[in-house]
Amino acid sequence: MNKFTDYIQNSELASVLSRRNLLKMLAAMSVAPSVLAQAGPSPIKIEKLHLFGLRVSDVARSVAFYQDLFGMPIQSRQGQTVCLRVGDGPAFFSLSPLGSNEMPGISHIGLSVPEFDADRLTRELVAHGLTLGPATPPGQPPLNSAMKTWTKIRPGGGGTTNTRDLYFADSEGLVFQLTSTEYCGGGGEVGQNCPVIEPSDAPGMMKLVDLNHFTNFMSNGPRANQFFMDLFGLDYLAYQGPTSPTVSVGDGKQFLMFVGGAQEGKPTQPGRIDHVSMSVEEFDVDGIRGKLTDYGLTAQESGNNAPPLAHWVSMRMPNRGGAEGGTPELYFSDPDGIHIQLQHVDYCGGGGYLGDQCS
């Protein structure tokens, strides 16, 4: 072919390619608005598991029990509620008296948020499909709070700023609190003022380091996993069996676990926070069980129908993501029968004897 023919053919090819590219661009432009319209809200960034609440029948008795075990100082007080520091703080758990028609148990889970702003977070929760409260009074059916968000105002003392505590409930009525990373249960705009730390009268038999995880019993575990991964931009950390993933929070060791069936449609039964796990220094199964026995807790074969003030070990075998021979998971029940798990500081719910092998 001569140069003129080559030029003509190449020009025709360029024209065809140009037309194709133009058509692709037009198609993309026509699709883009619908894609953008379908894009969901950005996830809320969370820092760590920060706190939890216990409803107990006798606050003074429970304070004494946990201080005897762990030597925990009182970090703050909210009326009749006492907040015990976990590790070096500001992480904590609170002990509150039972309300009308309430049973002892874990009332809520707290998650810290960088650059906490209650108004902004409320807007973001609403964008994710939640509706504004009001809060359901204690003792009422938990499903009455499902997919709602609300704030509670705690008046500041001595002319200090009121504190706005922000909560929401998922589709099965589990209650969560979003807090500042500085939140200590005290006063001030984001609950960061805890000027008086009341030391424990007891030295404690072991030292807590941090919160580790919460296991929640649900009617639809996969739905709960997806909701929290979408809401907070989280991913799976480990698998305790083919249908029991853990959802990673924070530093790669903390997690949320939602276990249960796959009941479709609107929930008819509320979810339940089954237990909390905390990490301890010098994790030694036999040593810890010996201390608990010496304190007066009764050794049990398992947690099935365990009474208050008991302790037991569950061996998580390879079929549930544990080690060959089992990963020991150590539990005790407090004076109200609430289940607490204790693990090594590197426990992440994964494989290995210490449960420290995670993705």
C-alpha positions as CSV (number, residue, x, y, z in Angstrom):
1,M,0.0,0.0,0.0
2,N,1.2,3.5,-0.6
3,K,1.4,6.1,2.1
4,F,-1.8,7.8,1.0
5,T,-3.8,4.6,1.4
6,D,-2.2,3.9,4.7
7,Y,-3.1,7.4,5.9
8,I,-6.7,7.0,4.8
9,Q,-7.1,3.6,6.5
10,N,-5.4,4.8,9.7
11,S,-7.6,7.9,9.7
12,E,-10.7,5.7,9.3
13,L,-9.5,3.5,12.2
14,A,-8.9,6.5,14.4
15,S,-12.3,7.8,13.6
16,V,-13.9,4.5,14.5
17,L,-11.9,4.4,17.8
18,S,-12.9,8.0,18.5
19,R,-16.6,7.2,17.9
20,R,-16.3,4.2,20.2
21,N,-14.6,6.2,22.9
22,L,-17.3,8.9,22.6
23,L,-20.1,6.3,22.9
24,K,-18.4,4.9,26.0
25,M,-18.1,8.3,27.5
26,L,-21.7,9.1,26.8
27,A,-22.8,5.8,28.2
28,A,-20.7,6.4,31.4
29,M,-22.1,9.9,31.7
30,S,-25.7,8.6,31.5
31,V,-25.0,5.9,34.1
32,A,-22.9,8.0,36.5
33,P,-25.9,10.0,38.0
34,S,-27.8,6.8,38.8
35,V,-24.7,5.2,40.3
36,L,-24.0,8.2,42.4
37,A,-27.6,8.3,43.5
38,Q,-27.4,4.7,44.6
39,A,-24.1,5.1,46.5
40,G,-24.7,4.8,50.3
41,P,-23.5,7.2,53.0
42,S,-19.8,7.0,54.1
43,P,-19.1,4.7,57.0
44,I,-18.6,6.2,60.5
45,K,-15.0,5.7,61.6
46,I,-14.7,4.1,65.1
47,E,-11.5,3.9,67.2
48,K,-12.0,1.1,69.7
49,L,-14.4,-0.8,72.0
50,H,-14.6,1.7,74.8
51,L,-17.1,0.8,77.5
52,F,-20.1,-1.4,78.5
53,G,-22.8,-1.1,81.0
54,L,-24.0,-3.7,83.5
55,R,-27.4,-3.6,85.2
56,V,-27.0,-5.3,88.6
57,S,-29.2,-6.0,91.6
58,D,-26.8,-4.5,94.1
59,V,-24.4,-1.8,92.9
60,A,-22.3,-1.8,96.1
61,R,-21.9,-5.6,96.1
62,S,-20.9,-5.6,92.5
63,V,-18.4,-2.8,93.0
64,A,-16.8,-4.7,95.9
65,F,-16.7,-8.0,93.8
66,Y,-15.0,-6.4,90.8
67,Q,-12.5,-4.4,92.9
68,D,-11.6,-7.6,94.9
69,L,-10.9,-9.4,91.6
70,F,-9.2,-6.6,89.6
71,G,-8.4,-3.7,92.0
72,M,-10.3,-1.3,89.7
73,P,-10.5,2.4,90.7
74,I,-13.8,4.3,90.4
75,Q,-13.3,6.6,87.5
76,S,-16.5,8.5,87.7
77,R,-20.1,8.5,89.0
78,Q,-23.4,9.2,87.3
79,G,-26.0,9.4,90.0
80,Q,-26.4,5.9,91.3
81,T,-24.2,4.5,88.5
82,V,-20.5,3.7,89.3
83,C,-17.9,3.6,86.5
84,L,-14.9,1.3,87.1
85,R,-11.8,1.9,85.1
86,V,-10.4,-0.8,82.8
87,G,-6.6,-0.9,82.6
88,D,-5.2,2.5,82.4
89,G,-8.5,4.1,81.2
90,P,-10.3,5.9,80.0
91,A,-12.0,2.6,79.0
92,F,-14.4,1.5,81.7
93,F,-17.6,-0.4,82.6
94,S,-20.5,1.0,84.5
95,L,-22.6,-0.6,87.2
96,S,-26.2,0.6,87.4
97,P,-29.2,-0.4,89.6
98,L,-31.9,-2.4,87.9
99,G,-34.9,-0.4,86.7
100,S,-38.5,-1.6,86.8
101,N,-39.0,-5.0,85.0
102,E,-35.3,-5.2,84.2
103,M,-33.1,-8.3,84.6
104,P,-29.4,-8.2,85.3
105,G,-27.2,-8.2,82.2
106,I,-25.1,-6.2,79.8
107,S,-27.1,-3.1,78.9
108,H,-25.1,-1.5,76.1
109,I,-21.7,-1.4,74.3
110,G,-19.7,1.8,73.8
111,L,-17.5,2.6,70.8
112,S,-15.2,5.5,70.6
113,V,-15.1,7.8,67.6
114,P,-12.3,10.2,66.6
115,E,-13.3,13.9,66.6
116,F,-16.6,13.1,68.3
117,D,-19.4,15.4,67.4
118,A,-22.9,14.3,68.5
119,D,-24.8,16.4,65.9
120,R,-22.7,15.2,63.0
121,L,-22.9,11.5,64.2
122,T,-26.6,11.8,64.6
123,R,-26.9,13.0,61.0
124,E,-24.7,10.1,59.8
125,L,-26.7,7.6,61.7
126,V,-29.9,8.9,60.2
127,A,-28.3,8.7,56.7
128,H,-27.7,5.0,57.4
129,G,-31.4,4.4,58.0
130,L,-31.9,5.1,61.7
131,T,-34.6,7.3,62.9
132,L,-34.5,9.8,65.8
133,G,-35.6,8.5,69.2
134,P,-36.9,9.0,71.9
135,A,-35.2,6.3,74.0
136,T,-37.2,3.4,75.2
137,P,-37.5,3.5,79.0
138,P,-35.6,0.7,80.9
139,G,-37.6,-2.5,81.3
140,Q,-39.6,-1.9,78.1
141,P,-39.3,-4.3,75.1
142,P,-35.9,-3.8,73.4
143,L,-37.4,-4.0,69.9
144,N,-39.2,-0.7,70.7
145,S,-35.8,0.9,70.3
146,A,-34.8,-0.9,67.1
147,M,-33.2,1.3,64.4
148,K,-33.5,4.5,66.5
149,T,-30.9,7.0,67.7
150,W,-31.2,9.3,70.7
151,T,-29.2,11.4,73.1
152,K,-29.3,11.7,76.9
153,I,-28.4,14.9,78.6
154,R,-26.4,14.7,81.8
155,P,-26.5,18.1,83.5
156,G,-23.1,19.5,84.4
157,G,-22.4,20.2,88.0
158,G,-21.2,23.6,89.4
159,G,-21.9,25.5,86.2
160,T,-20.0,23.1,84.0
161,T,-21.1,22.1,80.5
162,N,-23.9,19.6,80.0
163,T,-22.8,16.2,78.6
164,R,-24.7,14.7,75.6
165,D,-24.4,10.9,75.5
166,L,-25.3,9.5,72.1
167,Y,-26.9,6.1,71.6
168,F,-28.5,4.0,68.9
169,A,-30.0,0.5,68.6
170,D,-29.7,-1.9,65.7
171,S,-32.5,-3.8,64.1
172,E,-32.7,-6.4,66.9
173,G,-32.7,-3.7,69.7
174,L,-29.0,-4.1,70.8
175,V,-28.0,-0.7,72.3
176,F,-24.7,1.0,71.4
177,Q,-23.2,4.2,72.6
178,L,-20.8,6.4,70.5
179,T,-18.3,8.4,72.5
180,S,-15.2,10.5,72.3
181,T,-11.9,8.7,72.6
182,E,-11.5,10.8,75.8
183,Y,-14.8,9.8,77.3
184,C,-14.4,8.6,80.9
185,G,-18.1,8.8,82.0
186,G,-17.6,12.2,83.6
187,G,-18.7,15.7,82.9
188,G,-17.8,18.2,80.2
189,E,-19.0,18.5,76.7
190,V,-17.9,15.0,75.7
191,G,-17.8,13.4,79.1
192,Q,-14.0,13.7,79.4
193,N,-13.8,15.3,82.8
194,C,-13.0,12.8,85.6
195,P,-11.0,14.9,88.1
196,V,-11.4,12.6,91.1
197,I,-10.3,9.0,90.8
198,E,-11.3,6.9,93.8
199,P,-8.7,4.1,94.3
200,S,-9.8,0.6,95.1
201,D,-9.7,-0.6,98.7
202,A,-8.6,-4.0,97.4
203,P,-5.3,-4.6,95.4
204,G,-7.0,-7.1,93.1
205,M,-5.9,-10.6,92.3
206,M,-5.2,-9.8,88.6
207,K,-5.0,-6.7,86.4
208,L,-7.3,-6.0,83.5
209,V,-5.6,-4.5,80.4
210,D,-8.4,-3.7,78.0
211,L,-11.8,-4.7,76.5
212,N,-11.5,-7.5,74.0
213,H,-14.8,-8.5,72.4
214,F,-18.6,-8.9,72.8
215,T,-20.5,-11.9,71.7
216,N,-24.1,-11.2,70.8
217,F,-26.9,-13.7,70.2
218,M,-29.1,-12.7,67.3
219,S,-32.0,-14.1,65.3
220,N,-30.1,-13.1,62.1
221,G,-26.3,-13.1,62.5
222,P,-25.4,-12.4,58.9
223,R,-27.7,-9.4,58.8
224,A,-26.1,-8.0,61.9
225,N,-22.6,-8.6,60.5
226,Q,-23.4,-6.7,57.3
227,F,-25.1,-3.8,59.1
228,F,-22.1,-3.1,61.3
229,M,-19.6,-3.6,58.5
230,D,-21.5,-1.1,56.4
231,L,-22.1,1.3,59.3
232,F,-18.5,1.4,60.4
233,G,-16.6,0.3,57.4
234,L,-15.3,-2.9,59.2
235,D,-14.2,-6.2,57.9
236,Y,-13.9,-9.8,59.2
237,L,-11.0,-10.6,61.6
238,A,-11.3,-14.4,62.1
239,Y,-13.7,-17.3,61.7
240,Q,-14.9,-19.5,64.6
241,G,-16.4,-22.0,62.3
242,P,-17.8,-21.6,58.8
243,T,-20.8,-19.5,59.8
244,S,-19.3,-17.6,62.8
245,P,-17.1,-14.7,61.7
246,T,-15.8,-12.0,64.0
247,V,-16.0,-8.3,63.0
248,S,-12.7,-6.5,63.6
249,V,-12.7,-3.3,65.6
250,G,-9.8,-0.9,66.3
251,D,-6.4,-2.4,66.8
252,G,-6.9,-5.8,65.2
253,K,-7.5,-7.6,68.4
254,Q,-10.9,-6.2,69.5
255,F,-14.0,-7.5,67.8
256,L,-17.7,-7.9,67.7
257,M,-19.3,-11.3,67.2
258,F,-22.9,-11.8,66.1
259,V,-24.0,-15.5,66.2
260,G,-27.4,-17.0,65.6
261,G,-29.7,-18.0,62.8
262,A,-30.8,-16.3,59.6
263,Q,-34.5,-15.5,60.3
264,E,-35.8,-13.3,57.5
265,G,-38.1,-10.3,57.8
266,K,-38.6,-8.0,60.7
267,P,-37.2,-9.3,63.9
268,T,-39.7,-10.8,66.4
269,Q,-37.2,-11.4,69.2
270,P,-34.5,-9.0,70.5
271,G,-30.8,-9.7,70.2
272,R,-28.9,-10.2,73.4
273,I,-25.4,-9.3,74.5
274,D,-24.3,-12.7,75.9
275,H,-20.9,-11.8,77.3
276,V,-18.0,-9.4,77.3
277,S,-14.3,-10.5,77.2
278,M,-11.5,-8.6,78.7
279,S,-7.7,-9.1,78.5
280,V,-5.6,-9.6,81.6
281,E,-1.9,-9.5,82.4
282,E,-0.2,-12.9,82.9
283,F,-3.0,-15.0,81.4
284,D,-2.6,-18.5,82.9
285,V,-5.7,-20.7,82.9
286,D,-4.9,-22.8,85.9
287,G,-3.6,-19.9,87.9
288,I,-6.6,-17.7,87.3
289,R,-9.0,-20.5,88.0
290,G,-7.2,-21.2,91.3
291,K,-7.5,-17.5,92.3
292,L,-11.2,-17.6,91.5
293,T,-11.7,-20.7,93.5
294,D,-9.8,-19.2,96.4
295,Y,-12.1,-16.2,96.3
296,G,-15.1,-18.4,96.6
297,L,-16.3,-19.1,93.0
298,T,-17.3,-22.7,92.1
299,A,-15.6,-24.6,89.3
300,Q,-18.0,-25.8,86.7
301,E,-17.6,-28.2,83.7
302,S,-19.3,-25.7,81.4
303,G,-21.3,-22.6,81.3
304,N,-24.6,-24.4,80.7
305,N,-26.9,-23.4,83.5
306,A,-24.0,-22.0,85.4
307,P,-25.1,-20.3,88.7
308,P,-23.7,-17.0,89.9
309,L,-20.2,-17.0,91.2
310,A,-18.9,-19.9,89.1
311,H,-16.0,-20.3,86.7
312,W,-15.4,-22.7,83.7
313,V,-13.3,-23.2,80.6
314,S,-14.6,-23.9,77.1
315,M,-12.1,-25.5,74.7
316,R,-12.6,-24.0,71.2
317,M,-11.5,-26.9,68.8
318,P,-10.2,-26.6,65.2
319,N,-13.8,-27.0,63.8
320,R,-14.4,-23.6,65.5
321,G,-11.2,-22.0,64.5
322,G,-9.2,-23.1,67.6
323,A,-5.9,-24.9,68.0
324,E,-5.3,-28.6,67.8
325,G,-6.2,-29.7,71.3
326,G,-8.3,-26.6,71.8
327,T,-8.0,-22.9,72.5
328,P,-8.9,-22.4,76.2
329,E,-11.6,-19.7,76.8
330,L,-12.0,-18.8,80.4
331,Y,-15.3,-17.5,81.9
332,F,-16.8,-16.6,85.3
333,S,-20.2,-15.4,86.4
334,D,-20.6,-12.5,88.7
335,P,-23.0,-12.1,91.7
336,D,-25.9,-11.6,89.3
337,G,-24.9,-14.5,87.0
338,I,-23.6,-12.2,84.2
339,H,-20.9,-13.9,82.1
340,I,-17.4,-12.4,81.8
341,Q,-14.6,-13.9,79.7
342,L,-10.9,-13.4,80.4
343,Q,-8.2,-13.9,77.8
344,H,-4.5,-13.2,76.9
345,V,-3.7,-9.6,75.7
346,D,-3.0,-10.9,72.2
347,Y,-6.3,-12.9,71.9
348,C,-8.1,-11.9,68.7
349,G,-10.6,-14.8,68.5
350,G,-8.4,-16.8,66.1
351,G,-6.3,-19.9,66.1
352,G,-3.4,-21.0,68.2
353,Y,-3.4,-21.9,71.9
354,L,-3.8,-18.2,72.9
355,G,-6.3,-17.5,70.1
356,D,-3.9,-14.9,68.7
357,Q,-3.6,-16.1,65.1
358,C,-5.9,-13.9,63.0
359,S,-5.8,-12.5,59.4
